[in-house]
Amino acid sequence: MSAPALVLRDVSKTYPKAEAPALRSVSLSIAPGECLCLLGPNGAGKTTLTSIVSSRVRATAGTAEVSGLDVAAQPHAARRRLSVVPQADTLDRGITVEENLVYHGRYFGMARREAREHAARALGVLGIEHLAGRKTESLSGGQVQKVTWARALVHDPDLILLDEPSTGLDVLARRQTHELALLMKRQGKAVLLTTHDMHEAALLADRIAVIDEGRVLAQGPKDVLMRECGLGAQIVEISCSSASRAAEALPHLTHSMAEVPGVLRVSRQGAALFVGLDSVEAGAARTVIERAAAAGVVDLGAAAREPTLEDVFMALVGER
């Protein structure tokens, strides 16, 4: 079994004059060919964590290792084993695509001939060899994106950091980003993804780590997190006319569900009420909806659906 590309052991970070730690004893790992997604609200500690991994920020306590290299003790060597794929276009202007990639390889200590070989290989992996001689300012947005990913591959990293990779992108560009990330996994690269896009997380991630106030609240495959959160096999979502109305109705719904077989949990998020069931049978959902209607808590309608990552996130983090 291959060694992990990233290992964090009890990593903590406290900034000077901060009221609370940014990270509190975070431990996680990512294997080659695996994507771990960090999910958390703004200010949860995701950026601090990725900054520690990339050696831009030094941890207060604990250790971070990239391919077995201690990031704090061997920052230059560790950086050679990872790549950061930025959201913005950071390609150098006035030179060709190949020159951009060769300069990147040279930055990481390659001889010119080796850098050219690696650049050609990276362009080939993404199927954009025909762009090698083009000036970067002549590229389309999609081509810039692919060249940026090719540049990230030139020095053959073990770990790729993706921070909100599809923010601000249109549908086609977002889909291309996802295809590129999946390609990285097939190439055996470990991927650390931070995103607020639940669909993106569900599509790309093998495991999810939910982080809030500097702590990892839970981590594991999506289906495992759903079981641990007690979400069940399906959820009946009941729409109320307002958040205050839903808050008022919650105790009545909880009482009406007390003796219904298969009900795992009753909760509220905003103007909606949720009933988790341990069965996917239509009859179970129908019973819940009928009981809820009889209790007078259904204002705008009710429907059964599968649990989602958003349900996991809200169950762990709650409303703000």
C-alpha positions as CSV (number, residue, x, y, z in Angstrom):
1,M,0.0,0.0,0.0
2,S,1.4,3.4,-1.0
3,A,2.4,5.9,1.8
4,P,0.0,8.8,2.3
5,A,0.7,11.9,0.2
6,L,-0.4,14.1,3.1
7,V,-0.5,13.5,6.8
8,L,-1.5,16.0,9.5
9,R,-1.0,15.1,13.1
10,D,-2.7,17.2,15.8
11,V,-2.1,20.4,13.9
12,S,-3.0,23.6,15.7
13,K,-2.6,27.3,14.9
14,T,-3.2,30.4,17.0
15,Y,-2.6,33.8,15.4
16,P,-1.2,36.6,17.5
17,K,-4.0,38.7,19.2
18,A,-6.7,36.2,17.9
19,E,-9.5,35.5,20.3
20,A,-9.6,31.8,19.5
21,P,-7.3,29.3,17.7
22,A,-7.7,29.0,13.9
23,L,-7.1,25.2,14.1
24,R,-7.4,22.9,17.0
25,S,-5.6,19.5,16.9
26,V,-6.5,18.6,13.3
27,S,-5.5,15.2,12.1
28,L,-6.1,13.7,8.7
29,S,-4.4,12.0,5.8
30,I,-4.8,11.6,2.0
31,A,-3.7,8.6,0.0
32,P,-2.4,8.7,-3.6
33,G,-5.3,8.9,-6.1
34,E,-7.7,10.0,-3.4
35,C,-9.6,13.3,-3.0
36,L,-10.3,14.7,0.5
37,C,-12.8,17.6,0.6
38,L,-12.8,20.1,3.4
39,L,-16.3,21.5,4.0
40,G,-16.9,24.3,6.5
41,P,-18.4,27.7,6.8
42,N,-16.3,30.9,6.3
43,G,-13.8,31.2,9.1
44,A,-13.8,27.5,9.9
45,G,-10.0,27.2,9.4
46,K,-9.9,25.7,5.9
47,T,-7.6,28.4,4.4
48,T,-5.2,28.2,7.4
49,L,-5.0,24.5,7.0
50,T,-4.1,24.6,3.3
51,S,-1.6,27.5,4.0
52,I,0.1,25.3,6.6
53,V,0.3,22.4,4.1
54,S,1.8,24.7,1.4
55,S,4.3,26.1,4.0
56,R,3.0,29.6,3.7
57,V,1.9,29.5,7.4
58,R,3.7,27.8,10.2
59,A,1.7,25.6,12.6
60,T,1.7,26.5,16.3
61,A,1.7,22.8,17.2
62,G,1.6,19.4,15.5
63,T,3.2,18.2,12.3
64,A,2.3,18.3,8.6
65,E,4.0,16.0,6.2
66,V,3.9,15.9,2.4
67,S,5.2,12.6,1.0
68,G,6.9,12.0,4.3
69,L,8.6,15.4,4.4
70,D,8.0,17.6,7.4
71,V,6.6,20.9,6.0
72,A,8.0,23.0,8.8
73,A,11.5,21.4,8.9
74,Q,11.9,20.8,5.1
75,P,9.7,23.5,3.4
76,H,11.5,23.6,0.1
77,A,11.6,19.9,-0.3
78,A,8.0,19.5,0.7
79,R,6.9,22.2,-1.8
80,R,8.5,20.2,-4.6
81,R,6.0,17.4,-3.8
82,L,2.9,19.5,-4.1
83,S,1.1,21.9,-6.5
84,V,-1.4,24.7,-5.9
85,V,-3.9,25.2,-8.7
86,P,-5.0,28.9,-8.4
87,Q,-8.4,30.2,-9.3
88,A,-6.9,33.2,-11.2
89,D,-5.0,33.2,-14.5
90,T,-1.3,33.4,-13.3
91,L,0.4,32.4,-16.6
92,D,3.2,34.6,-17.8
93,R,2.4,36.8,-20.7
94,G,4.5,37.4,-23.8
95,I,5.9,33.9,-23.9
96,T,4.6,30.6,-25.2
97,V,2.7,27.9,-23.3
98,E,5.8,25.6,-23.5
99,E,8.0,28.3,-22.1
100,N,5.6,28.8,-19.2
101,L,5.9,25.2,-18.4
102,V,9.6,25.0,-18.9
103,Y,10.2,28.0,-16.6
104,H,8.1,26.3,-14.0
105,G,10.2,23.1,-14.2
106,R,13.4,25.2,-14.0
107,Y,12.0,26.9,-10.9
108,F,11.9,23.4,-9.3
109,G,15.5,22.7,-10.2
110,M,15.2,20.8,-13.4
111,A,17.8,21.1,-16.2
112,R,16.3,22.7,-19.3
113,R,16.1,19.5,-21.3
114,E,14.4,17.7,-18.4
115,A,12.0,20.6,-18.0
116,R,11.1,20.4,-21.7
117,E,10.5,16.7,-21.4
118,H,8.2,17.2,-18.4
119,A,6.4,20.0,-20.1
120,A,5.7,17.9,-23.2
121,R,4.5,15.1,-20.9
122,A,2.2,17.3,-19.0
123,L,0.7,18.8,-22.1
124,G,0.2,15.3,-23.5
125,V,-1.7,14.2,-20.3
126,L,-4.2,16.9,-20.8
127,G,-4.3,16.5,-24.6
128,I,-3.2,20.0,-25.4
129,E,0.1,19.4,-27.2
130,H,-1.1,21.6,-30.0
131,L,-1.0,24.7,-27.7
132,A,2.7,24.4,-26.9
133,G,3.8,27.1,-29.3
134,R,0.9,29.5,-28.7
135,K,1.4,32.7,-26.7
136,T,-0.6,32.6,-23.5
137,E,-2.5,35.9,-24.3
138,S,-4.0,34.2,-27.4
139,L,-5.6,31.4,-25.4
140,S,-9.3,31.1,-24.6
141,G,-10.5,30.9,-21.0
142,G,-10.8,27.1,-21.2
143,Q,-7.4,26.7,-22.7
144,V,-5.8,28.9,-20.0
145,Q,-7.4,26.6,-17.4
146,K,-6.0,23.5,-19.0
147,V,-2.5,25.0,-19.4
148,T,-2.6,26.1,-15.7
149,W,-3.3,22.5,-14.7
150,A,-0.6,21.2,-17.1
151,R,1.9,23.6,-15.4
152,A,0.9,22.1,-12.0
153,L,1.9,18.7,-13.3
154,V,5.3,19.6,-14.7
155,H,7.3,18.8,-11.5
156,D,5.2,15.6,-11.0
157,P,3.7,16.5,-7.6
158,D,2.2,13.9,-5.3
159,L,-0.4,16.3,-3.8
160,I,-2.6,19.0,-5.5
161,L,-4.3,21.7,-3.6
162,L,-7.6,23.0,-5.0
163,D,-9.1,26.0,-3.2
164,E,-12.6,26.8,-4.5
165,P,-11.6,25.7,-8.0
166,S,-15.0,26.4,-9.7
167,T,-15.9,29.7,-8.0
168,G,-17.2,32.2,-10.5
169,L,-17.0,29.8,-13.5
170,D,-19.8,29.2,-15.9
171,V,-21.4,25.7,-16.3
172,L,-19.0,24.5,-19.1
173,A,-15.9,25.8,-17.3
174,R,-17.0,24.2,-14.0
175,R,-17.6,20.9,-15.8
176,Q,-14.1,21.1,-17.3
177,T,-12.6,21.8,-13.9
178,H,-14.3,18.7,-12.5
179,E,-13.0,16.6,-15.4
180,L,-9.5,17.8,-14.8
181,A,-9.7,17.0,-11.1
182,L,-10.9,13.5,-11.8
183,L,-8.0,13.1,-14.3
184,M,-5.6,14.1,-11.6
185,K,-7.0,11.3,-9.4
186,R,-6.6,8.8,-12.2
187,Q,-3.0,10.0,-12.6
188,G,-2.4,8.9,-9.0
189,K,-2.3,12.4,-7.5
190,A,-3.8,13.1,-4.1
191,V,-6.1,16.0,-4.0
192,L,-7.0,18.3,-1.2
193,L,-10.2,20.2,-2.2
194,T,-11.9,23.1,-0.3
195,T,-15.3,24.1,-1.6
196,H,-18.7,25.4,-0.6
197,D,-20.3,23.6,-3.6
198,M,-21.9,20.4,-2.2
199,H,-22.4,19.0,-5.7
200,E,-18.7,19.5,-6.4
201,A,-17.8,17.8,-3.2
202,A,-20.1,14.8,-3.8
203,L,-18.7,14.4,-7.3
204,L,-15.0,14.7,-6.6
205,A,-14.4,13.6,-3.0
206,D,-13.7,10.1,-1.8
207,R,-13.9,11.3,1.7
208,I,-15.3,14.5,3.4
209,A,-13.9,16.3,6.4
210,V,-16.4,18.8,8.0
211,I,-14.5,21.5,9.8
212,D,-15.8,24.3,12.0
213,E,-14.2,26.7,14.5
214,G,-10.9,25.0,13.8
215,R,-12.0,21.5,14.6
216,V,-12.7,18.5,12.4
217,L,-16.2,17.5,13.4
218,A,-16.4,14.4,11.3
219,Q,-14.6,12.8,8.4
220,G,-15.2,9.8,6.2
221,P,-17.0,8.7,3.0
222,K,-20.3,10.5,2.3
223,D,-22.4,7.4,3.1
224,V,-20.6,6.8,6.4
225,L,-21.1,10.4,7.4
226,M,-24.8,10.1,6.6
227,R,-25.2,7.1,8.8
228,E,-23.2,8.7,11.6
229,C,-25.4,11.8,11.4
230,G,-28.5,9.6,11.6
231,L,-29.9,10.9,8.3
232,G,-31.2,7.5,7.3
233,A,-32.2,6.2,3.9
234,Q,-34.5,9.0,3.0
235,I,-35.7,12.4,4.3
236,V,-39.2,13.9,4.3
237,E,-38.8,17.6,3.8
238,I,-41.8,19.7,5.0
239,S,-42.0,23.3,3.8
240,C,-43.4,25.9,6.2
241,S,-44.4,29.5,5.4
242,S,-41.5,31.0,7.5
243,A,-38.6,30.2,9.8
244,S,-40.6,31.3,12.8
245,R,-43.5,29.1,11.7
246,A,-41.2,26.1,11.4
247,A,-39.7,26.8,14.8
248,E,-43.2,26.9,16.3
249,A,-44.2,23.7,14.5
250,L,-41.1,21.6,15.4
251,P,-42.3,20.4,18.8
252,H,-45.7,19.4,17.3
253,L,-44.0,17.5,14.5
254,T,-41.6,15.8,17.0
255,H,-44.5,14.7,19.1
256,S,-46.5,13.4,16.1
257,M,-43.5,11.3,15.0
258,A,-42.8,9.8,18.4
259,E,-44.5,6.4,17.6
260,V,-43.9,6.3,13.9
261,P,-41.8,3.2,13.0
262,G,-38.5,4.0,11.2
263,V,-38.2,7.6,12.2
264,L,-34.6,8.4,13.1
265,R,-34.6,12.1,13.8
266,V,-36.7,15.3,13.4
267,S,-35.0,18.6,12.8
268,R,-35.4,22.1,11.4
269,Q,-33.4,24.3,9.1
270,G,-34.8,27.7,8.3
271,A,-38.3,27.4,7.1
272,A,-38.2,23.7,6.6
273,L,-38.7,20.7,8.8
274,F,-37.0,17.3,8.2
275,V,-37.8,13.8,9.2
276,G,-35.1,11.1,8.7
277,L,-36.3,7.6,7.9
278,D,-34.4,4.3,8.0
279,S,-36.3,2.9,5.0
280,V,-36.6,4.0,1.4
281,E,-40.1,2.5,1.1
282,A,-42.8,4.9,-0.2
283,G,-45.2,3.8,2.5
284,A,-42.9,5.0,5.3
285,A,-42.7,8.5,3.8
286,R,-46.4,8.5,3.1
287,T,-47.1,7.7,6.8
288,V,-44.8,10.6,7.9
289,I,-46.5,13.1,5.6
290,E,-50.0,12.0,6.7
291,R,-49.1,12.4,10.4
292,A,-47.5,15.8,9.7
293,A,-50.6,17.0,7.9
294,A,-52.8,15.7,10.7
295,A,-50.6,17.7,13.2
296,G,-51.2,20.8,11.1
297,V,-47.5,21.5,10.4
298,V,-47.5,21.3,6.6
299,D,-48.0,24.8,5.1
300,L,-46.5,24.7,1.6
301,G,-46.0,21.0,0.9
302,A,-44.0,17.9,1.8
303,A,-41.8,15.5,-0.3
304,A,-39.5,12.6,0.2
305,R,-35.9,12.7,-1.1
306,E,-32.5,11.1,-0.6
307,P,-30.1,12.6,2.0
308,T,-27.4,14.9,0.6
309,L,-24.1,16.3,1.7
310,E,-25.9,19.6,2.6
311,D,-27.9,17.6,5.1
312,V,-24.7,16.2,6.6
313,F,-23.2,19.7,6.8
314,M,-26.3,21.2,8.5
315,A,-26.6,18.3,10.9
316,L,-23.0,18.9,12.0
317,V,-22.5,22.6,11.7
318,G,-26.1,24.0,12.1
319,E,-27.5,27.3,11.1
320,R,-25.6,30.6,11.6
